């Protein structure tokens, strides 16, 4: 710092908060703060210093009080998803178990490529009071602690040992979180003494800065190879992933598909890239997909994957495509673009699709291929219509609940689901009414994300005075794992509509257990050998105890009436319905999925299932 540069003396914590409040981003032509605020639970590791600093900026950076550190992280992920990574939240937790509770949420953000800044308490840098409350001592390495566990599940990690270090650390963390290639969570450990140490910071460090998200154009040679491959293809398909939405490239993808007459299939993260009735939308792909998308994927001679990391549920553990098909990718991340020996274009989806559209000129795929794909989609639509129908002797099912709610949604209402059986059922049966309105968390497949992630999305939604609703599908097992942000939604008046569909336990894993030849064991409440008193949870009363308006319905018809009432009110609503654990699952549209099955077993059914599972392995691509 030069002798003439103006400085201000602040604590480390004060400097961090002041800096965050002055970081801006242009969203839809408007300058807004990069950080919409934060989620926090205070303890001795963060309340005296960071808490003091946040109080001074409580209007600029609203702090939402969490009920659980893990769910705070989920809420931050839901917030970032809604904003398509253009805005984010910070999370602050105390030293010890408070911070450790954020590990799962950090892994979720990492798997989904979502920005989230964690400001977490740490042990004293001087070590003078060691061992302190909640410190885990590493006898052979005193520098190694619980916070080091975040290194594998973050894109940026630092521990501040001196107040001056934040001058470099904070910009580097934000640059990582705003970089489409490296985007993911950032962790900054804040030793309790260092938080309160003061330093003469340059005033220039706190000047307002307006950031831009980098858009990387594709390499000309890579694009020419892609043009040649597409023009040579007779039966190409386009896989639309979640990266299309993060790049704000939905319009470009739609234009590309329409101009060149290419069928589009969607990943789980890419649901809602195209509306349901778009003529080139052939359906969701993969293990939780549709017969239509999986049929064209198997017959395609070129697979053009845009903005997807090609997770196993998308690729059917790499059995969804013909082994001879050319794999072509467009992805801003080199790691994702080059998977399985793909012919790859590394670059931004919006710029890449625009350039590729121009380079292809008037090229179009033959109508016969598209017509075949469209005929298959019509057959799938008929199946879905039958699958979601109710009445007669059909048992209550996830699909029926999805169909009822889908028909009553407004176009911009947002639907949220995660883990368990509901992601598959929503992915397969949901009819997209408007783009970018579906959040099925299946990157890390985290039970408990549903309500917390929806709360974060609802906070983002209400920033725009959005009149639409956020609707949550959650199973009883996931609800019991993490439900406390119902209370958060009530306290903050961020309305949610939550559908609790109770099938008596972890029914989808019970289904997998049975499908692999095993007997039902320890998944459904009634099949758990250590449970002697299988009491059913009264979810209606539980939700009511947290302040939600709640009711229980007997069937899908009653569900529809209850959903209309929930739509009409301003308060958070919970609707409970029992569904069958064995009947009513979506049985069509599934590709093969690799799971570990016992090669040796005393059970004939387990041995038979293993042989059946392995019989399809010959279809698996080996990576080239």
N, C-alpha and C positions, 0 to 999 in steps of 0.2 A: 504494500500500500504506500503511495507517495505521501509526502508530508502535507500536501495540499488537499488530499482527498478527504472528503467529509466522512466521518465515521459515527456510529451509534453503538453504545454499549448495551448489549442484550445477553440474556442467558441463551444457552443452546436451544432450549425448548422454545423460547420466544422468537428466536431467529427462524426456526423451522416453520412455525405457524405464520409469521409475517410473510415469509417467502411464499408459502402455499397460497395465501390470500391474494398474491399479486401475479399469479400465473393464469393466463387467459388463452382461449382458443376460439376460433371463428366457427360457429355452428349455424348452418342455414342463414349465412349472411350476418349473424349477430355475434358480437363479442360476449362471451360468457366465461366464467371461471372454469378452469380445467377441473378443479375439485368442487363438486357440488356440495360438499360438506364431509361429514364423517360419521362413523359409528364408534361408540366408545363405552367401555366398562372400566371404571377406575379402580385402582388398588394402590398399595403403597409404592409400587414400582412406576406409577405414571401420574398420580393425582397431584402431588405437591408442586411439581414443576411444569409438566406438560399440561396438566389440568388448569393451572394458573394462566398459562399462555393461551390456551383455547378459550378461556372465559373472556379474554380481552377481544377476541374475534368471533364471539358467538353469533353475531348477526351476519358477518361475511361468510363464515364457515359453520353452518348449523350442525350441531353435534347431536345425533340421534342416540339415545340411551339404549343399549342392547340388553338382551336377557341372557345371552349366551355368546361367547366369543366366536364359536364356530358359525353360528347363525348370522352373526354380524358380517363375517366374511362372505357367506352366501348372499346376504342382502347386497353387499358391495358388488358381487358378481352380477346379480340380477339388474342392478342399476347400470353397470357398464354395458351389459348386453342390450338393454333398452336403448341406450345412447349409441349403440354400435361402435363402442370403444372411443368415442369422441369426448366423453366426459367420464369421470371416475370419482370414487370415494376413498378416503383413508379410513383405516381401522386402528384404534389404539387399545392396547391391552396391557395389563400389569405384568410384572416379572413372574416367572414360574408357570403355574398351571393356566393362568389367564392367557398368556402368550401361546403356550403349548396347545390350547384349544383351537387356535387358528390354523394349525398345521393342515388339517383336512381341507379347510376352505382355501388355503393357499394352493394345495394340490389341484383342487377343482379349477381355480383360476388359471393355473399353469396349463392344465390339460386343454382348457377351452380357449387359451390364448387371450385372457382377459386382464386388463390393468386393474391393480389394487395396491395401494400403498399401505404397508403395515409399519406403524410406529410403536415399538414395543419396549417395555422396561427390560433392563438387564442388571446384572450384579454390579457392584461398585468397582470402578476401574482401579481404585487404589488398593483394593483387597484388605484394607485395614480392619473392617468389621467382620470379615469372613470367619466362619460360614454364616450367611444371613438367611433369614426366613425364605423358604421356598427355593433355596439354591441347591442344585445337585452338584456335588463335588466330584470332579474327575481327578483322582489321586495322582495321575501321571502327567496331566496337562491342565494346569489351572486356567488356561485361556479358552478351554473347550467347555461349552455349556449347552443347555437346552436350545438356545437360540440358533446354534449351529445346525440343528436339525432342519432348519428352513432352507439350507443351501441347495438341496436337490429339488425343491419344489418352488423355487423363485427364479426369476430371470436376472434379478439384481439383488445383491446381499452386501450389507455393510454393518460394521459396529463402530459407532462414533466414540473415539477415545480422547478427542480434544475438540473444543467448540469450533475451531477453524475448519475442521474437516467437512462440515456441512456445506461449505462454499463450493466444494467439488462434488460431494456425494448427492445432494438434492438434485442438481441439474442432470447428473448422470442417471439417477433413478427415473426421473421424469422422461428423459430422452428415450430410455428403454421402454417405458410404458406407452409412449406415443409412437414408437417405431413399429410399423406393421409386421416387420420381419421378426423382431425380438419381443413383441408385446407379451406381457405376462405380469405376474405380481412382483413387487419390489419390497424388500424387507430392510428396515433400518433399526438395529438394536441401539437402545439408548440407556447406557448405564445410569443408575439413579443419581450419582454424584455429578456426572458430566452434564446431565440435563440442566442442572442449576448453576453450573460454572458460567461465568460471563466472559465476553470477548468484545473487542472493538471491531465491529463488522463494517465494511464499506457500505455506505448508503446505496451505492449503485447496485449492490446485490439484491436490493428490494424494489428496484424499479419495476413497473408494470411491464410484463413481457407477453406478447401475443405469439403463440406457437402455431405452427402449421404441421399437419401430418404429411410426411413425405410420400410422394407417389413415384415409384420407380418404373420407368418405361422398360419394355422388354427389349432384349437384344435383337438386332435386325436379323442376324444369321439364325438365331433360334426361331424367330417368327417365320422366316422363309421355310425352314424345315417343317414347321407346323402347317403352313399353307400347302406345301407339297403333300404332306400326309393326309390332310383333310380332302384335298382334291382327288386323291387316289382312292379314298374310301367310298364304298358303296352303301354301307349300313352303319354310319356313325351315330353315336349318342353323346349327349352332353350331360355330365354329372354336375349339378349345381350345389355347391357346398355353402357352409356358413360364412366363409370368407367373401362371398359375393355381397352379402349384406354389410359386412364390416367395411368393404371397399366402397359401399354406396353404389354398387354396379348392377342393381336389379334391372334398371332400364336398359343398360347396355347389353346385359345378358339376354333380355327379352328381344331386343332388336336384332342381336346376332342370330338367335335361334329362328326368328321369323324371316329374316332376309335370306338365310341360307337353308331354311327348311329342315332343321335338325331337331329330332325329338329330345326332350329334356326330362331327366329323372332327378329326384332330389335326395340328398342325404338327410339324416335326422336333424343336424344343425342347419341344413339348408331348406327345411320345410318353410313354406311361405316366401320362397323366391318367386314363384308364379302362383297366381290365384288358381283355385280348383278347376274352373271351367275353361282355362286357357287351352286352346286346341293342341298345343305342343307339350302340355304337361301330361306326361305318361305315368306319373305316380312316384311314390317313394321307393327307394332301392334298398335291397339287402335283407338282412335277417328279420327286420321288423317292417319289411316293405310290402310291395304289391306284386301280384302275379304279372301284371302288365309290365312294370319296370324291370323286373327280374328276367322276364322272357326276352325283351328286346336287348337287355344287357348281355344275355348269353349268346344271342345271335349276332350282335354287333361286331364289325370288323375293326372299328376304331372307338376307343373310349376316351373322350375328351373331358378330363376332370378339372373343374375350375374352383379354386378356393376351398379345397377339402384336404384333410390330412389322411384320407383313405383308411379310416378305422375299420376294424374287422366286421362290425355290424353293417358297414356300407358295402364291403367287398365280399361278404359271406366267407370270411377268412380266406379270401382270394380264390373262391370257387365260383363267384358270380359271373365271371367273364370267360369266354373261350380262350384257351391258352395261346392261340395264334393271333388274337386281337392285339392291335397296336395300342399302347397306352400313351396318351398325350396329356400333359398337365400344364396348367397355368396357375402359378402360385407365387405370392410375394416372398415366401420362405423357401430357400434353397433345399432345406432338409425335407420339406414336404413335396417339393416339386420333383425331386429326383428318385422318389420311391419306386421300387420294383422295376428299375431299369427304364423308366419312362423317358420318352422324348419330351424334354421339358422346356418351358418358357418361364424364366424367373422374372416376376414383375407384378405390378399392380393389376388387379382384375379389371378395373374400370378403363385404364389406359390400354391394357393388353387386348381386351375385347374390342375396343374401338379401332385400334390399329389393325387387328386381325380381320375385322369386318371389311375395312377398306382394302386390305391386301387381297382378300378373296374375291373382290369384285362382284360379278353377277353369279358366282358359283352357287348352285342349289343342289340339294340331295333329291333324288328321284321321289316323286309323289307316292310310288308304290310302297316304299319303305315306311314313309310317314303314315300312310293310310293303314298299313298293317299294325303299326304301333297304336294308332288311334282306335282301331277296332278292339285291340286287347284292352285298352283303357276303358272302353265302354263296358266290356265284360266285367272288369274290376269294379266299375261304378255300380253295376247291378249287384255284385256280391256284397259291396259295402252297404247298399240300401237294404239288402236282406239281413245283413249282419247286425245293423243297428236297430232293426225293427223290433217291436215288442208286442206282447199280447198272446192270447192262447195259453199254452203250457210252457212257453219259453221262460227259463229262469232269468232273474235279474243279472245283468252283465255290465262290465265296463263299457263295451261297445254301445249298448243301449243308452247308458248315461251320456256318453260322448255325443251320440246322435241327437238326443233331446236338447242338450245344451247348445250344440252347434247350430241347430235350427233357430234358436232364440237369441243368438249373438248379434251384436251390431258389427259392421265391417271392421272397425278399428279396435274392437275389444281384443285384449291380449289373453292368451291361454298359456298356462305354465304347468309343466309336469316334470317328474324326474324319477329315475330308478324304478325298481319294482316292475310290475306288469303294465303300468299305465303308459310309459313311453312307447312301448310297442303298439298298444291299442290306440293311442292318440296319433302316432305316426301313420298307422295304416288306415285309420277311419276318419281322421279329421279332414273336413273340407275347408280349405283356406279361402277366406272371404276377402282378405286384403293382405298385401305383402308385408313382411317383417312383423307379423303379429303372433308368431308361435315360438315359444321357448321350451324346448324339450331338452333338459340337461342330461346328456348321455355321454359327454366327453369323459367325465370321471364317474358317472353313474352314481351320484351321491344321494342316498336316501336322506331326507331332511331338508333338501334344498327348496322344496316346493313352496312352502309358506314363507320362508325367509327370503328366497329369491324373488317371490312375487311382491313382498313388502318393499324390497329395494326397487323393483320395477315400478311399483305404484308411486314411490317417492319421485322417481324420474318423470313419470306420467303427469303428476300433478304440478310439476314445475311449469308445464305448458298450459296449465288449466285445462287439461284434457278431460273431456266429459265421459270418455269411454271407461269401461271396466277392465279390471284384471281378475281373471278367473283361474282358480287353482283346482287341479285334479290330484288328489292324494289318497293313497291307500291307508288302511288302518295301521299297518306296520310302520310305514314312514311317518305317519302322524305321531305315533307314540315315541318315535326316536327324537323328534324335534318339532314341537308345536308352539313354543313360547312366543313366537313372533305374531301369533294371533293377538296376543296382548299388546304387542308393539303397534300393530295396525290399529287397534282400538284406541290406544293412548294417543297416537299421533293423528288420528282421524284420516288415515289412509285406507279407504274402503277396499276390502277384498271380498270376493265371493268364493268360498271354499267348499268343494264337493268332497266329502269324506266317504269313500266307498269301501265298506267293511266286508272282507271275505275271511275273517277269522285267523289272520296270521300272515306269514310270508308265502302267499299262495303261488306266486309265479315261480319261486324257487322250489316249492313243493312239486309244481308241474315239471320243472326240469329234472328234479329228483326222480319222479315217476318215469319220465321219458328216457332216462338213462338206466332203467330197469330196477331202480332202487325202491324200497318201500317208503311210504311217507314217514318222516322221522324228524321231529324237532323243528318243523317249520310252521305248520298249523297248530293253533293252541290245543286242539283236541288230540294231536299226535305227538305231543311233547311228554315224554315219560316222567319227567319230574314235576309235572303240573297235576296236582290232585284235586284242585278246585277251579275248573275252567270258567271263571266268571267273565261275562261279556262286559266290555267297557261301554259306559253310557257316554258316547261322544257328544251327544247333544248337551247334556248337563255339563260336561267338561268344558266345552266351548263357551257355554253361557257363563260359567264361572269366571272366564277371562273377559267377559263383557261383550261377546259377540251375540248377535241375534241368531238363534239356532233352532232347528227343527229336524225331525226324523220323518222320512217318507217311506212308504211301503213298496213303491213300484215306480217305473219311469214316468207314468202319467202324472202321478203326484209330484214327482221331481220337477216336471215341467212347470206346474203351477207354483211350486216353491221357488223355482228359479226366477219366474216373473216377479214374484214378490221381492226377491233379493235385488233384482235389477232396479226396482222402483224405489227402494229405500237408500238412504245415505250411509247407513251404518254397515260395518263388516258383518257378513252373514255366513253361517255354516249350515250346510244341508247334508244330512247323513242318510245313506241308503245301504242296505245289505246287498251284496252280490254273491253269486255262487262261486265257490272256490274251484270247482271242477268243470262246470259247464259254461258255455257262452264265450269262451276264448276265441279270438280270431285265429282260425286254423289255416287259412290260405296265405300265400304271399311270402312264405319263409324260405330263405336260402339255407344251405348247410352252415353250421357254425361250429368251429372247433372248440370243444371242451375236453378236459382230461377225463377219460373213462378207464375203469380198472381192466387191465389186461388179464388179470387172474382174479377169480372170485368163486366163492362157494355157491353163489346164486346163479341159476341158469338164465334168469331174465337179465341180470347184469352182464353176463357173458354174451348173450344174444345182442343186447344193445351196443356193446362194444364192437362186435363184429359188424353190425349195421352201420355204426358211426364211421368205422374205418373204411367201409366199402366205398365211400364217396370221396375219400382222400385223393384218389387218382385225378380228380378234377382240379386240384389245388395248383395254382401257379406257384412257381418256386422263386419268383423274384426277378426273372429276366424275360 
